[in-house]
Amino acid sequence: MAIERILKDDANEEKGERARMASFVGAIAITDLVKTTLGPKGMDKILQSTGRGQEVTVTNDGATILKSLHIDNPAAKVLIDISKVQDDEVGDGTTSVVVLAGELLREAEKLVAAKIHPMTIISGYRMAAECACNALLQRVVDNKDNAVKFKMDLMKIAMTTLSSKILSQDKVYFAQLAVDAVMRLKGSTNLEAIQIIKKPGGSLSDSFLDEGFILDKKIGLGQPKRIENAKILVANTAMDTDKVKIYGARVRVDSMSKVAEIEEAEKEKMREKVQKIIAHGINCFVNRQLIYNFPEELFADAGILAIEHADFDGIERLALVTGGEIASTFDNPESVKLGHCKLIEEIMIGEDKLIHFSGVEIGQACTIVLRGASHHVLDEAERSLHDALCVLSQTVNDTRVVLGAGWPEMVMTKAVDELARQTPGKKSHAIEAFSRALIAIPTIIADNAGLDSADLVAQLRAEHHKKECNAGIDVITGSVGDMAELAISESFKVKQAVLLSATEAAEMILRVDEIITCAPRKREDRM
């Protein structure tokens, strides 16, 4: 009994079978949760927070769903992590990665029950993953030399990514938006130059892509409403010191007139500062902090457009886009880089006024304005569009493309199956299990569409045993279709990331043989 008492009172440990059982069950439960969002006919989830606002998120994005869950099970947390990484790394495939990892574990559970050592399973999975990756590599298409074809590829990928999201009704339109936005980046994966503004009202198809930059602010009173050939100073400085700050300032005076003098001095200080700013020869001043009426008046007199409270994202992006730098001291005007643009004007979107900067320095910038019925729709549309933008910007760098809709999984399955037949020993069981896990993805796509998955996957398999076949599941007609004709493509990079992350996550969970939960900290009663 004495040996048992190493850990604290409330700490508990689970060993061997029980631990493995717990981690398998947790991981598989998570998989079953997001499984139904996979594919063009996947359903959405409503996530309601128990916080004060009881806010509701409607989403189809695997990473968003998993991020919002609070989970105790350690294995489930590993899966949530891989979906987050997938989201950051390539942006799309967040559901697939969890589903694949879960299916690998489901298969591993059967193997462990059949008395195969986890290490054997892991080495089998390793071999299978490598084999699957190579099989895909042999079938990729690369059109980077042919600009027209490559643009078509990008369109197909964008449409495929969007078809499982809320934007699927207008997917051609939004795919075009996303492709245009990414093509302007000219190969950088920095998505900060693409700004997404959400304005409720109108319908999703009223969204548009605007060249230039839109700041979600109103133009102050009595200031020029439009400026051509603007020189912009982007600043982060306090412009609100024409009154004595009452808090914490102790000023002893013997009469009221002295207070007036102090205020006058403050005002002078402010006037000097404004003079210095005007001396830069600018006609637009954007500040991150607020600008009081007095300096604003001075700017208006000088014919300078002053914009206050441009939030941090706003000014960082504005500086990036107009080619200026954020300044906070104004003593030597020659060292400050000003931003330039051809035209600043006020535009209306819905019933909000915004400031539009067009003809900006950096040709890469653009703004996508999303319109939609409600905030929920807009949030989800933004997530979908963000997925598409991520995938496209990755594809511009790594131009390899594969077909979609269960085609890559079948190609990999075929290769992995052949490897299993050639491998002696117990590893072959693990390799075979890997191929079964891969088949699960087309199966689930078909199931979500309410099709007869067993029949379809068997047909697919038969098709794939012919040479060079492009068959995948066509969810719309509910049969096996030619993916090249249906223009369903995916980025190779996404598929590769899914495969590798899922295998590694499954491996990690398989290695576990003991779960130790620490004792919760006791709260002392402070009485």
Salt bridges, closest charged atoms under 4 A:
ASP9 OD1 - ARG5 NH2 2.88
ASP10 OD2 - LYS522 NZ 3.12
GLU13 OE2 - LYS15 NZ 3.73
GLU14 OE2 - ARG18 NH2 3.96
GLU17 OE2 - ARG20 NH1 3.75
ASP32 OD1 - LYS35 NZ 3.47
ASP32 OD1 - ARG106 NH2 2.88
ASP87 OD2 - LYS67 NZ 3.96
ASP92 OD1 - LYS165 NZ 3.79
GLU103 OE1 - ARG106 NE 3.41
GLU107 OE2 - LYS110 NZ 3.66
GLU107 OE1 - ARG436 NE 2.95
ASP142 OD2 - LYS144 NZ 3.56
ASP180 OD1 - LYS151 NZ 3.80
ASP210 OD1 - HIS356 NE2 2.79
GLU211 OE2 - ARG184 NH1 2.95
ASP216 OD2 - LYS199 NZ 3.24
GLU228 OE2 - ARG226 NH2 3.12
ASP240 OD1 - LYS245 NZ 3.97
ASP254 OD1 - LYS258 NZ 3.27
GLU268 OE2 - ARG271 NH1 2.77
ASP331 OD1 - LYS276 NZ 2.85
GLU345 OE1 - ARG226 NH1 3.50
ASP352 OD2 - LYS199 NZ 3.07
ASP379 OD1 - LYS198 NZ 2.94
GLU380 OE1 - ARG383 NH2 3.01
GLU382 OE1 - LYS198 NZ 2.92
ASP387 OD2 - LYS165 NZ 3.45
ASP398 OD1 - ARG400 NE 3.00
GLU409 OE2 - LYS495 NZ 2.98
ASP417 OD2 - ARG461 NH2 2.76
GLU432 OE2 - ARG436 NH1 3.97
GLU463 OE2 - LYS466 NZ 3.12
GLU468 OE1 - ARG139 NE 3.65
GLU490 OE1 - LYS495 NZ 3.63
GLU507 OE2 - ARG126 NH2 2.63
